[in-house]
Amino acid sequence: MSQGTSRADHRVLIVDDHVLFAESLELALSLEGYDVRRLELPEEGGSMATVRSLALRANPRTVLLDLDLGRFGDGMNLIAPLARANANVVVLTASEDVGRWGACMRMGARKVLPKTGALQQALSTVRRLHQGLPVVTREELEGLLEVWARDRQVSDDIRRRLDLLTPRERQVLGSLIDGHTVRDISQKSVVSEATVRTQVKSILGKLEVSSQLAAVGMANQIGWKVGV
């Protein structure tokens, strides 16, 4: 976009379920002359597909996107379709997971900003996008993608280990994740505690960890669920 283009022709869409923060962004960008729209998330019903449809229909040039969209789920699901529609996606997040930031960039986001102090940074980023200027250096992008790739490798290794579990072992691990003890699992499954302990020992061996807590932590690290 050329520097001569009017800010009034640069539509900015704000997708954030934190109303006060979204209103602050809307006011600040409006005062700078941009065409600002705040996506009204449905109070009842709707899904991520609904949000995606509404966002694309707004035909934005730049989208300020929160990753945590409450009951609608992970805003990361909106990055690729918006980027394919030629929107500049700027992610605003409270997450400090740099690997997740890298995933956002890989999906097509132009920049990821921490929500702490994000207002001024967001304004500066929109200005640069409007002027056709870069908003991230090559070194920053490569650094984020490197962390993403490293995290992806770790996640793939964890999934490989979890795939070694038998259906019964998956059920036992799921029960441990839900906070149940060996005795609880034994009583619910109508098997001896010794049998459950043997199953737990097998789980720990396959996951290459030394405690139930470590096994649960490993599964939670990638959001593993029984049957998923």
N, C-alpha and C positions, 0 to 999 in steps of 0.2 A: 504494500500500500504506500502510495506516495505521500510525501510530507504535505503536499498541497491539498489533499483531501480533507474536507470538513469533518470535524469531530462529530457533528450531528449525523453524519452518514455512517459512523462507526457504531454499530449496535453491539452493546455488551449485555450478555445474559448472566444473571447471578443465580446459581443453583446451590442453595444452602438452606437447611432446615432450621438454622439458628437465626431466628427472626431479627433480633437486635443487630447482630453482626451484618446480616444481609442488608438491612435498612441503612446502616452506616455506610456500607459500600455504595449503595444506590444513591444516597444523598451526595457523597463526595464525588462520584463520577458524573452525576447530573450537573453539579456545580461547575465541572470542568467542560461541560458542553457535549458529553457523549449521549447517545440514544440508549438509555439504560432500561432494561426490563428485569424484573425479579420474578423468577418462575414460581408461580403459586402451586405448591404441592397439595394434592388432594387431601382433605382432612379425613376422609373415609374412603375405603376401597382403593383401587389403583394398584399399580405394581411398578417395578423398574421399567418395564416396557412402556407404561403410561408416561413416566417421566421422560424417557428417551423420545417418545413421539412428540410430547409437548416442547421439549428443548429443540428438536430439529425443526419443528413447525415455526419456531420463533425466528429462524434463519439468522442466527447471530454471527457477527464477525469474530468476537472474542467471548469465551465462556469462562467465568470464574466459578470453579467447581469444588465443592466440599466432598471429601471422600466418604464421610459418615452421614448418610442420608436417613438415619433413624430406621423406621420400619420398612423403608424402601430398599435398604441394603447398601452395598458398597458402590459408591459413585464411580469407582474405577471402571465399572461396566459401561459407563457413558463415554469414556475417552475415545475409544477407537471409532465408534459411529460418528461422533462429533468431528473428529479429525478428518475422517473420510469426506465429511460434508464441507471441508475447508475452513472449519472454525479453529481459531487459536485457543487451545484449551490450557488454562492456567489453573493448576490444582492448588487449593488452599486446604491445609490439613493440620490437625493437632498431632498426627502420628509422627514419631521421631524415627520410624523404621526406614532407614536410608535405602535398604533393598527394595522396599515398597515404592519409594520415590523413583528408583531406577526403573521399576516395572511400569510406572506411569509414563515415564519418558519413552520407554520402548513401545508403548501403545500409541504414542503420538502426541503426548502433552508437550507444550512448548516450554513450560517451567513449572516447578513445584515450589510453593512458598509455605513456610511454617505459619500457623495462624497467629502465633505470638508476634506482634508488630506487623501483621500482614497488611494492614490498611495502606500505609504509605508505600510499602513494597508493591502492593497490587496496583496502586495508582501509577507508580513509576513504570511497572511492567506494561500496563495498558498503553501508556504514552509511547513507549518504545515500539510496541507492536503496531500502533497507529502510524508511526513514522517509518515502519519497515526496518527497524533496527533489530539486531540479535538480542535475545534476552538471556542467553546462557552461553558460556564459553565452551569451546571444544573440550577443554580439560575437565570442566564441571560435568559435561555430558558423559564423557568417557569414564569418569570416576563413578558416577551413579550407575552406569550400565555394568561396570566391573563388579560393584557390590551386588547388583541384581543377579548377575551370572553366578557369583559365588554362593549367594543364598539359594539360588535355584538348584545348584549342584547338591547342596546340603539337603534340601527338601526332597530331591529325587532319590538320594541315598536312604533317607528315612522311609520314603514310600516303598523302596525296594525291600527293606527289612520288614515292613508291616505286611507286605504281600506274601511273606513266607508263613504268616500265621494261618492256622487251620480255622475253619468257621467257628468251632467251639472256642478257640483261643481268642478270636476276635470278640466274641460275646463276653468272655471273661475280662478282656482289656476294657471293653465298653463299660462294664460294671465297675471296674476300678476307677475309670474316668468319672463316673457318676458318684464316686465317693463310697461305694460299698466295700465292705471288708470281705476277707476270705470266708468268714463264718456266714455273712449275709448271702454270699454267692452260693455257698454250700447248701444252705437251707432252701434258697429259692430254686436251685437246680436239683434238689433231692439227691445229692451225692456227698461223699465224705469230704471233710476238710482236707484230708491228705490228698485226695484226687485233685482238688482245686489248687493246692499248693504245688503239685506236680505240673499242673497246667501253667501256673504263674511262672514256675522255674523255666519252663520251655519258652514262654513269652520273653522272659528276660534274656535267655540265651540267644534267641533269634534277633532280638533288638540290640543285642550287645551292650546291655546296661546291667547295673548291679542292684537296682532297687525298683520297687513298684513305683515310687515317686518319679524316678527318672524315666520309666516307661510311659507314665501318664504325661509327663512334661514333653516327651518326644512326640507323642501323638497330638497333643494340643498345639505344639509348635507349627504343625502344618494343617491344623483344623480337621484332623482325622475323625471320622465318625464310623460306627459300625454299619456296614453295608454300603459305604461310600468309597 
